[in-house]
Amino acid sequence: MKPIILQGHERALTQIVYNAEGDLLFSASKDNIINVWFTSNGERLGTYNGHNGSVWSVACDSQTKYLLSGAADNTMKLWEVSTGKCLKTWEYRTAVKRVAYSADDDLILSITEQRQGQPSVIRIYRIDREAGSSQSDTPLKEIILTGSKATVAVFSPLSDFVITGHENGKVAKYDIKTGEEVKSVSPEDGEGHRAEITDMQLSPDGTYLITSSKDKTARIFDSLNIEEMKVYVTETPLNSACITPVRPYVILGGGQDAMSVTTTSQRAGKFESRFWHKIFEEEVGRVRGHFGPINTLSVHPGGKGYASGSEDGFVRVHWFDDSYFKSRPFGDLEPDLEI
């Protein structure tokens, strides 16, 4: 499984995402630039220039028409994917840490940081897909968070709820119409994560989600009732986690804190993509290559491969070999299937 190495950033990666077809990969980093790449050969298609601070998050709609980004310059921007033109800018008082699209592309969300007396706020907007730059400045709903600030969020499958991950390890579900918290799993109740949640990604069908945390675990939760289903325990802080379609695996990434990277060897730093069996909670393999902690992971929507972005500034795109699809992850329990 020889990777395609993408060299287009001068600083650490913050988030990478595939488009719905899997032929494009968007990468954001602390160098203020968003790149888009062809996944087949690693060629850079273009860049999205306009942010004046680290770009923390990107999200692409299901039709690859609009791209959403949030950055440390206190703005969220809407881009036209095909031209790189910035269509709309929303300005806030603090940095935008996460952006996301709903499954039907009608709604977007932003999470602003709790800082300088400003609370952490989830803002939900309705997007007019034909209006271009004439998007509303007024959010459909504002959810002002008390207590621990939110760090990551996704829409539920039917876009009627928002599921959030928090700095203290809490996972919560909010009703979009009322803004009220309807379900939560919190370390105060002796459940869930014990430290900051660093990533949250939905399963292909949206019925469950995976979270990664600084507490060195990744966990799978039911997206309806926020019930913990699986736990993957590692010996290193985790920055990202994703669920592979087609095969029963999850991929985890992280590594020793970036401040200690210069004094840590690649092997000791645990800078690998780690594959775990989704059902049996057992590690089945590792993919090495990065020279710093893995900050972000994204899996091909068709399950054909995955990409990783690191503190070292590189993105590595992996296409799975045939042996990956022919393996028998359930042993004798798995029937003989032709793929």
Buried (B, 14 or more C-beta within 10 A) or exposed (E): EEBBEBEBBEBBBBBBBBBBEBBBBBBBBBBBBBBBBBBEEBEEBEEBEBBEBBBBBBBBBBEBBBBBBBBBBBBBBBBBBEEBEBBBBBEBEBBBBBBBBBBEBBBBBBBBBBEEEBBBBBBBBBBEEEEEEEBEEEBBBEBEBEBBBBBBBBBBBEBEBBBBBBBBBBBBBBBBEEBEBEBBBBBEEEBBBBBBBBBBBBBBEBEBBBBBBBBBBBBBBEBBEBEBEBEBEBEBBBBBBBBBBBBBBBBBBBBBBBEEBEEBEBEEBBBBBBBBBBEEBEBEBEBEBBBBBBBBBBBBBEBBBBBBBBBBBBBBBBBBEEEBEEEEBEEEEEEEEEE
